[in-house]
Amino acid sequence: MNTIKYWFCLMLCLTTTIAQAQEVKDGYVRGKIYMKLKDAMIIPFDSTQRNVEYTRTLPFLNKYQTKYQIDQVESPFFFSRSNILKRTFRISFKNDTQVEAFIKDLSSELEVEYAEKVPLDRVTLDPNDLSTDFGCAGLQYYLHDTHAPEAWDITTGSPAVVVAIVDNAVNGSHEDLFGNLVSAWDVSDNDNNTDPPSSTWDHGTHCAGIACAKNNNNKGYASMGYNCGLMAIKASSNSSSSGVDHVNNGYEGIAWASQHGAHVISCSWGATNVSTTYQNVINDAYTLGAVIVAAAGNDNVSTPFYPAAYNHVIAVASLSCSDSKSSFSNYGTWVDICTYGNDIYSSLPSNNYGKKDGTSMATPMVAGLCGLIRTKFPYYNPQEVEIALKQGVYDIYPDNPNYTGQLGAGRIDAYNSVHMPCNGNISLGSSSYSTLKTESSGYILSANQIAPGEIVRFDASTYINLQPGFTANAGSTFSAYIDGCGGSR
């Protein structure tokens, strides 16, 4: 009997282990599906709240209630002004072993544009060898080596430029964060309390401090963003058992941040699975003018990691303090830029401080610099911010010959990116001209006119010469700046 019990228990343990491994490998949230309605469908539903009375407003789902045991239908982006996101729903159901069949059934409905599984996003903190000073010259070597102090001589950021940290939780009342905190929201629990439910939920607080801790306040440490405003977005529910190492509602956090004025959005989490719904969220945030920065991941592989690898996202890899690729950092041609991610000192819950490693730490450092760039050049759009970021980089490839072209444009240099001097002049019109710094997409027609709807902005150090007959057509915008790349208007 004891032998039988032993083998029974062994088989049970093996079965459980295999099931858990499959869930992790699969990388999707079990029992949940995204469904997007076609734009032409007129469906009466309350767009002011998350929960949806689907039996009345989405009646085609009723026939699947018993078959797939539907628990709940939500409008996760109900607060968005995007028609695409307002028509995207999240269905929770108990019969999760039939997810592929459910997706196939939903996709066959006339009202449905697509249905897909929900990726499970995990934080990108590296759990190994934390809190070590080995190989690093000082407590905040990464600020000195990226020339942040020199950049602060040019700009110390502004509370009007808001950097959103979307993460599991952010301790906004921390002594070194509160001074820069401008807003906070919990998209998971639908309230304004973003504090972690326990001290183990420290990931978001650490990331927030790297980007936007208050500088020059005799507390803690300095941050790249200096005086930039901090928007704290909690994207994991207090009731979530996985919230410590997963971000359950990250894309809702991105959508909320972009809808509420975030200029930069930092995402230190992700997954290898691709989602049409999530690319739609990114597209909408980008259209609203948000610079989106995301971690490349910590698996030491070249496999694309999302949201970092989505279009319109700045993907950040990690370096050690010697400028070599961090042992854990992902890499690939889809990476945009890199910076330090080893031994990064920052805030922890309950007014504590400590060091952590990961592309999670590199990402808010880049986000903080994007905040400085947007302060110095307030008229830059997201693409121009990325250009300034990349034009200022330090070449790390001599130290990384095995990763040439796979760590982005190079390692950030804060001073170079906010300095960006012009060295010449611009002549616009029907004659030929050379633009030393294009501030925005746009063009001058051969007929010496700006096309309707075009936005054209140029900068020069001494003069801008408009040729005779120069015309800006109705609906177009033309702006000229003189004093060298982003100065006075």
C-alpha positions as CSV (number, residue, x, y, z in Angstrom):
1,M,0.0,0.0,0.0
2,N,2.8,2.4,0.9
3,T,4.5,1.6,-2.4
4,I,1.2,2.4,-4.3
5,K,0.8,5.7,-2.3
6,Y,4.4,6.6,-3.2
7,W,4.0,6.1,-6.9
8,F,0.6,7.8,-6.8
9,C,2.1,10.9,-5.1
10,L,5.1,10.8,-7.4
11,M,2.9,10.8,-10.5
12,L,0.7,13.6,-9.0
13,C,3.8,15.7,-8.4
14,L,5.1,15.1,-11.9
15,T,1.7,15.9,-13.4
16,T,1.5,19.1,-11.4
17,T,5.0,20.1,-12.3
18,I,4.4,19.5,-16.0
19,A,1.2,21.5,-15.9
20,Q,2.9,24.4,-14.2
21,A,5.8,24.3,-16.7
22,Q,3.4,24.3,-19.6
23,E,1.6,27.3,-18.2
24,V,4.9,29.2,-17.8
25,K,6.1,28.1,-21.3
26,D,2.8,29.0,-22.9
27,G,3.1,32.5,-21.6
28,Y,-0.6,33.4,-21.7
29,V,-3.1,34.2,-19.0
30,R,-5.2,31.1,-18.5
31,G,-9.0,31.5,-19.0
32,K,-8.9,34.9,-20.7
33,I,-9.3,36.1,-24.3
34,Y,-9.3,39.5,-26.0
35,M,-12.0,40.1,-28.6
36,K,-12.2,43.1,-30.9
37,L,-15.5,44.1,-32.5
38,K,-15.5,45.3,-36.1
39,D,-15.5,49.1,-36.4
40,A,-18.8,49.1,-38.4
41,M,-20.7,47.3,-35.6
42,I,-22.9,49.4,-33.4
43,I,-23.1,47.8,-30.0
44,P,-24.9,49.6,-27.2
45,F,-22.8,49.3,-24.1
46,D,-21.9,51.6,-21.2
47,S,-18.5,53.0,-22.0
48,T,-18.0,54.6,-18.5
49,Q,-17.2,51.4,-16.6
50,R,-15.1,48.3,-16.9
51,N,-17.8,45.6,-16.4
52,V,-20.0,44.8,-19.4
53,E,-23.6,43.3,-19.3
54,Y,-22.8,41.1,-22.2
55,T,-26.0,39.1,-22.2
56,R,-27.8,42.3,-23.3
57,T,-25.1,44.3,-25.2
58,L,-23.2,41.5,-26.8
59,P,-25.9,38.9,-27.2
60,F,-23.9,36.7,-29.7
61,L,-21.9,35.6,-26.6
62,N,-24.9,34.0,-24.9
63,K,-24.6,30.8,-26.9
64,Y,-21.1,30.3,-25.5
65,Q,-21.9,31.0,-21.9
66,T,-22.5,27.3,-21.0
67,K,-20.1,25.8,-23.5
68,Y,-17.1,27.8,-22.3
69,Q,-18.4,28.8,-18.9
70,I,-18.1,32.6,-19.3
71,D,-17.5,34.3,-16.0
72,Q,-17.1,37.9,-17.0
73,V,-16.8,40.3,-19.9
74,E,-14.8,43.5,-19.4
75,S,-14.1,46.6,-21.4
76,P,-10.5,47.1,-20.1
77,F,-9.9,50.3,-22.0
78,F,-13.3,51.9,-21.3
79,F,-11.6,55.2,-20.4
80,S,-9.8,55.5,-23.8
81,R,-10.9,57.8,-26.5
82,S,-9.7,55.3,-29.1
83,N,-12.6,53.7,-31.0
84,I,-10.4,50.6,-31.6
85,L,-9.7,50.2,-27.9
86,K,-13.3,50.9,-26.8
87,R,-14.3,48.0,-29.0
88,T,-11.8,45.6,-27.4
89,F,-13.1,43.3,-24.7
90,R,-11.6,40.8,-22.3
91,I,-13.5,37.6,-21.7
92,S,-12.9,35.5,-18.6
93,F,-14.0,31.9,-18.8
94,K,-13.6,28.7,-16.8
95,N,-13.2,26.1,-19.5
96,D,-9.7,27.2,-20.3
97,T,-8.6,23.9,-21.9
98,Q,-10.8,24.9,-24.9
99,V,-9.2,28.3,-25.5
100,E,-8.3,27.6,-29.1
101,A,-11.9,26.4,-29.8
102,F,-13.3,29.5,-28.2
103,I,-11.1,31.7,-30.3
104,K,-12.1,29.9,-33.4
105,D,-15.8,30.2,-32.5
106,L,-15.5,34.0,-31.7
107,S,-13.6,34.6,-34.9
108,S,-16.4,33.1,-36.9
109,E,-18.9,35.7,-35.6
110,L,-19.9,38.5,-38.0
111,E,-19.5,41.1,-35.3
112,V,-15.9,40.1,-34.4
113,E,-12.7,41.4,-36.1
114,Y,-10.4,39.1,-34.2
115,A,-10.0,37.1,-31.0
116,E,-6.7,36.2,-29.3
117,K,-5.1,34.9,-26.1
118,V,-3.9,37.3,-23.4
119,P,-0.1,37.4,-23.0
120,L,1.2,37.1,-19.4
121,D,3.7,39.9,-18.8
122,R,6.5,39.4,-16.2
123,V,8.7,42.0,-14.7
124,T,12.3,42.1,-16.0
125,L,14.2,42.3,-12.8
126,D,17.1,39.9,-12.8
127,P,17.0,37.9,-9.5
128,N,20.7,36.9,-9.4
129,D,23.6,38.7,-7.6
130,L,21.7,41.7,-6.4
131,S,23.2,44.4,-4.1
132,T,26.8,44.0,-5.1
133,D,29.4,46.7,-5.6
134,F,31.8,44.5,-7.5
135,G,33.2,46.2,-10.5
136,C,31.5,49.5,-9.9
137,A,33.4,52.6,-8.8
138,G,30.7,54.3,-6.9
139,L,27.1,54.1,-5.6
140,Q,25.7,55.9,-8.6
141,Y,28.4,55.3,-11.2
142,Y,25.7,55.1,-13.9
143,L,24.7,58.8,-13.6
144,H,28.3,60.0,-13.9
145,D,29.2,57.7,-16.7
146,T,26.2,58.8,-18.8
147,H,27.1,62.4,-18.0
148,A,23.8,63.2,-16.3
149,P,25.4,66.0,-14.1
150,E,26.5,67.8,-17.3
151,A,23.1,67.4,-18.8
152,W,21.5,68.9,-15.7
153,D,23.6,72.0,-16.3
154,I,21.5,72.4,-19.4
155,T,18.1,71.2,-18.1
156,T,16.9,69.8,-14.8
157,G,13.6,68.7,-16.1
158,S,10.1,70.1,-15.3
159,P,7.1,68.9,-13.3
160,A,5.1,69.7,-16.5
161,V,6.9,66.9,-18.3
162,V,5.4,63.7,-16.9
163,V,7.1,60.3,-16.9
164,A,4.7,57.5,-16.2
165,I,6.0,54.3,-14.4
166,V,3.6,51.5,-15.3
167,D,4.4,48.6,-13.0
168,N,3.1,46.2,-10.4
169,A,2.9,49.0,-7.7
170,V,4.6,52.3,-6.8
171,N,5.1,53.6,-3.3
172,G,4.2,57.2,-4.2
173,S,4.5,58.4,-0.6
174,H,8.2,57.4,-0.5
175,E,10.3,60.3,0.9
176,D,12.3,60.5,-2.3
177,L,9.4,60.1,-4.8
178,F,6.6,62.2,-3.2
179,G,8.3,65.5,-4.2
180,N,7.9,64.7,-7.9
181,L,4.6,62.8,-7.8
182,V,2.0,64.5,-9.9
183,S,-0.6,61.8,-10.2
184,A,-1.3,58.2,-9.3
185,W,-3.8,55.5,-10.4
186,D,-4.4,51.8,-9.9
187,V,-5.9,50.5,-13.2
188,S,-6.3,47.0,-11.6
189,D,-8.2,47.9,-8.5
190,N,-9.7,51.1,-10.0
191,D,-8.6,53.5,-7.3
192,N,-5.8,56.1,-6.6
193,N,-3.8,53.9,-4.2
194,T,-0.7,52.7,-6.0
195,D,1.1,51.5,-2.9
196,P,2.4,47.9,-2.8
197,P,0.4,45.5,-0.6
198,S,3.6,44.2,0.9
199,S,7.3,45.1,0.9
200,T,8.0,42.2,-1.6
201,W,6.2,44.2,-4.3
202,D,9.2,46.5,-4.7
203,H,9.8,46.4,-8.4
204,G,7.8,49.4,-9.5
205,T,9.0,51.6,-6.6
206,H,12.6,50.9,-7.6
207,C,11.9,51.7,-11.2
208,A,10.1,54.9,-10.3
209,G,13.1,56.2,-8.3
210,I,15.5,55.6,-11.2
211,A,13.5,57.8,-13.4
212,C,12.0,60.4,-11.1
213,A,13.3,60.5,-7.6
214,K,13.5,64.1,-6.3
215,N,17.0,65.5,-6.7
216,N,18.8,68.0,-4.5
217,N,16.5,67.3,-1.5
218,N,19.0,65.8,0.9
219,K,17.2,62.5,0.7
220,G,18.3,59.2,-0.7
221,Y,19.9,59.6,-4.1
222,A,19.6,61.3,-7.5
223,S,17.6,60.3,-10.5
224,M,18.1,60.9,-14.2
225,G,14.8,62.8,-14.6
226,Y,15.7,65.3,-11.8
227,N,12.5,67.4,-11.6
228,C,10.3,65.6,-14.1
229,G,6.8,64.8,-12.9
230,L,6.1,61.2,-11.8
231,M,2.9,59.5,-12.8
232,A,2.6,56.3,-10.7
233,I,0.5,53.6,-12.4
234,K,-0.2,50.4,-10.5
235,A,-1.0,47.6,-12.9
236,S,-1.4,44.5,-10.7
237,S,-4.3,43.9,-8.4
238,N,-3.7,43.5,-4.6
239,S,-5.6,40.2,-4.8
240,S,-3.2,38.9,-7.5
241,S,-1.0,36.1,-6.2
242,S,1.4,36.7,-9.1
243,G,1.6,40.5,-8.7
244,V,5.0,40.3,-7.1
245,D,6.7,39.2,-10.4
246,H,4.0,39.8,-13.0
247,V,2.3,43.0,-14.3
248,N,-1.2,41.8,-15.0
249,N,-2.7,45.0,-16.5
250,G,0.2,46.7,-18.0
251,Y,-1.3,47.7,-21.3
252,E,-4.3,49.2,-19.5
253,G,-1.8,51.2,-17.6
254,I,-0.2,52.4,-20.8
255,A,-3.6,53.4,-22.2
256,W,-4.5,55.2,-19.0
257,A,-1.2,57.1,-18.8
258,S,-1.4,58.2,-22.4
259,Q,-5.0,59.3,-22.0
260,H,-4.1,61.4,-19.0
261,G,-1.2,63.4,-20.4
262,A,2.0,61.3,-19.8
263,H,4.8,62.5,-22.1
264,V,7.0,59.4,-21.4
265,I,5.8,55.9,-20.4
266,S,8.3,53.4,-18.9
267,C,7.5,49.7,-18.9
268,S,10.0,47.3,-17.2
269,W,8.1,44.1,-18.0
270,G,7.0,42.1,-20.9
271,A,6.5,38.7,-22.6
272,T,7.6,36.9,-25.8
273,N,4.1,36.6,-27.1
274,V,2.6,39.0,-29.6
275,S,-0.8,40.6,-29.3
276,T,-2.8,42.7,-31.9
277,T,-4.6,44.3,-29.0
278,Y,-1.4,45.4,-27.4
279,Q,0.0,46.9,-30.6
280,N,-3.3,48.8,-30.9
281,V,-2.7,50.2,-27.4
282,I,0.9,51.2,-28.3
283,N,-0.3,52.8,-31.6
284,D,-2.9,54.9,-29.7
285,A,-0.4,56.1,-27.0
286,Y,2.1,57.0,-29.7
287,T,-0.5,58.9,-31.7
288,L,-1.3,60.9,-28.5
289,G,2.3,61.9,-28.3
290,A,3.7,59.5,-25.6
291,V,7.3,58.3,-25.9
292,I,7.1,54.6,-24.9
293,V,10.2,52.9,-23.4
294,A,10.4,49.2,-22.5
295,A,12.8,46.6,-21.3
296,A,14.4,44.1,-23.7
297,G,14.2,41.3,-21.2
298,N,16.6,39.3,-19.1
299,D,16.9,35.8,-20.7
300,N,20.2,36.4,-22.6
301,V,18.5,35.6,-25.9
302,S,17.8,37.4,-29.2
303,T,14.1,36.5,-29.2
304,P,11.9,39.6,-29.5
305,F,10.4,40.7,-26.2
306,Y,7.2,42.7,-26.0
307,P,6.2,45.6,-25.6
308,A,9.9,46.5,-26.3
309,A,9.7,44.9,-29.8
310,Y,6.4,46.5,-30.8
311,N,6.4,49.3,-33.4
312,H,6.8,52.8,-31.8
313,V,8.5,51.5,-28.7
314,I,12.1,52.2,-27.6
315,A,13.6,48.8,-26.6
316,V,16.3,49.0,-23.9
317,A,19.1,46.5,-23.3
318,S,21.3,46.4,-20.3
319,L,25.1,47.0,-19.8
320,S,27.4,46.2,-16.9
321,C,29.4,49.1,-15.4
322,S,32.3,48.1,-17.7
323,D,30.1,48.9,-20.8
324,S,29.8,45.2,-21.8
325,K,26.5,43.6,-22.2
326,S,25.0,42.5,-18.9
327,S,25.1,38.7,-18.7
328,F,21.3,38.5,-18.4
329,S,20.3,41.1,-21.0
330,N,18.5,40.2,-24.2
331,Y,19.8,41.5,-27.4
332,G,19.0,41.6,-31.1
333,T,18.4,43.9,-34.1
334,W,15.1,44.9,-32.6
335,V,16.8,46.6,-29.7
336,D,17.0,50.4,-30.0
337,I,19.4,51.6,-27.2
338,C,21.3,50.4,-24.1
339,T,22.4,51.7,-20.8
340,Y,23.5,50.5,-17.4
341,G,21.4,47.9,-15.6
342,N,23.8,46.4,-13.0
343,D,23.9,47.5,-9.4
344,I,21.4,50.3,-9.7
345,Y,20.6,52.0,-6.5
346,S,17.1,53.3,-6.0
347,S,14.0,53.5,-3.8
348,L,12.3,50.6,-2.1
349,P,8.9,50.6,-0.2
350,S,8.7,52.2,3.3
351,N,11.4,54.8,2.7
352,N,14.1,52.2,2.1
353,Y,16.8,52.0,-0.6
354,G,18.7,49.2,-2.3
355,K,20.3,47.9,-5.4
356,K,18.8,45.8,-8.2
357,D,19.9,44.4,-11.6
358,G,18.0,44.1,-14.8
359,T,16.8,45.6,-18.0
360,S,14.0,46.8,-15.6
361,M,16.6,49.2,-14.1
362,A,18.0,50.3,-17.5
363,T,14.6,51.2,-18.9
364,P,13.5,54.0,-16.4
365,M,17.0,55.5,-16.8
366,V,16.3,55.9,-20.5
367,A,12.8,57.2,-19.7
368,G,14.2,59.8,-17.3
369,L,16.5,61.0,-20.1
370,C,13.5,61.2,-22.5
371,G,11.9,63.4,-19.9
372,L,14.9,65.7,-19.9
373,I,14.9,65.8,-23.7
374,R,11.2,66.7,-23.8
375,T,11.8,69.5,-21.3
376,K,14.7,70.9,-23.4
377,F,12.8,70.4,-26.7
378,P,9.1,70.7,-25.8
379,Y,8.0,70.7,-29.4
380,Y,9.6,67.3,-30.2
381,N,7.3,64.5,-31.1
382,P,8.1,60.9,-30.0
383,Q,10.1,60.1,-33.1
384,E,12.3,63.2,-32.6
385,V,12.9,62.3,-29.0
386,E,14.1,58.9,-30.1
387,I,16.4,60.5,-32.7
388,A,17.9,62.8,-30.1
389,L,18.4,59.9,-27.8
390,K,20.2,57.9,-30.5
391,Q,22.2,60.7,-31.9
392,G,23.8,61.3,-28.5
393,V,25.0,57.8,-27.8
394,Y,28.4,56.5,-26.8
395,D,29.7,53.6,-29.0
396,I,29.9,50.5,-26.9
397,Y,30.5,48.0,-29.7
398,P,34.3,48.0,-29.3
399,D,33.6,46.4,-25.9
400,N,30.9,44.1,-27.3
401,P,32.3,42.7,-30.6
402,N,30.1,39.6,-30.4
403,Y,26.9,41.7,-30.3
404,T,27.6,44.2,-33.1
405,G,24.3,45.8,-34.2
406,Q,22.3,44.0,-31.5
407,L,22.5,46.5,-28.6
408,G,20.9,49.3,-30.4
409,A,22.4,52.6,-31.4
410,G,24.7,52.6,-28.4
411,R,24.8,53.6,-24.7
412,I,22.9,56.7,-23.7
413,D,24.8,60.0,-23.1
414,A,22.5,62.4,-21.4
415,Y,24.6,65.5,-22.1
416,N,24.9,64.8,-25.8
417,S,21.2,64.2,-26.2
418,V,20.1,67.4,-24.5
419,H,22.9,69.5,-26.0
420,M,22.4,68.8,-29.7
421,P,24.0,72.0,-31.2
422,C,23.3,73.2,-34.7
423,N,26.2,74.5,-36.7
424,G,24.7,76.2,-39.7
425,N,21.8,77.9,-41.4
426,I,18.8,76.9,-43.5
427,S,17.3,78.3,-46.7
428,L,13.8,77.2,-47.6
429,G,11.9,77.5,-50.8
430,S,11.9,76.4,-54.4
431,S,15.7,76.6,-54.5
432,S,17.8,73.8,-53.1
433,Y,18.4,73.8,-49.4
434,S,20.0,71.7,-46.7
435,T,18.4,71.2,-43.3
436,L,20.9,70.7,-40.5
437,K,18.2,69.7,-38.0
438,T,14.7,68.6,-39.0
439,E,12.5,69.2,-36.0
440,S,9.4,67.4,-37.4
441,S,8.4,65.4,-40.5
442,G,7.4,67.6,-43.3
443,Y,8.5,68.9,-46.7
444,I,8.4,72.0,-49.0
445,L,6.9,71.4,-52.4
446,S,8.8,72.3,-55.5
447,A,6.2,75.0,-56.0
448,N,7.5,76.7,-53.0
449,Q,4.5,75.8,-50.8
450,I,3.8,73.7,-47.7
451,A,1.2,71.1,-48.6
452,P,-2.2,71.3,-46.7
453,G,-2.1,69.3,-43.5
454,E,1.8,69.2,-43.4
455,I,3.6,70.1,-40.2
456,V,7.1,71.6,-40.9
457,R,9.5,72.8,-38.2
458,F,13.1,73.8,-38.8
459,D,15.9,75.2,-36.7
460,A,19.1,77.1,-37.5
461,S,21.9,78.8,-35.5
462,T,21.8,82.2,-37.3
463,Y,19.1,82.6,-39.8
464,I,16.3,81.0,-41.8
465,N,15.8,82.4,-45.3
466,L,12.4,82.0,-46.9
467,Q,12.5,82.4,-50.7
468,P,10.2,84.9,-52.5
469,G,6.7,83.5,-53.0
470,F,7.0,81.1,-50.0
471,T,3.4,79.9,-49.1
472,A,2.0,77.9,-46.3
473,N,-1.3,76.5,-47.5
474,A,-4.4,76.4,-45.3
475,G,-4.4,73.7,-42.8
476,S,-0.6,73.5,-42.7
477,T,1.8,74.5,-39.9
478,F,5.2,76.1,-40.3
479,S,7.5,76.9,-37.4
480,A,11.0,78.4,-37.4
481,Y,13.4,78.3,-34.5
482,I,16.6,80.2,-34.3
483,D,19.5,79.7,-31.9
484,G,20.6,76.2,-32.6
485,C,18.5,73.0,-32.3
486,G,15.7,73.6,-29.9
487,G,16.2,77.1,-28.6
488,S,13.9,80.2,-28.6
489,R,11.0,80.3,-31.0
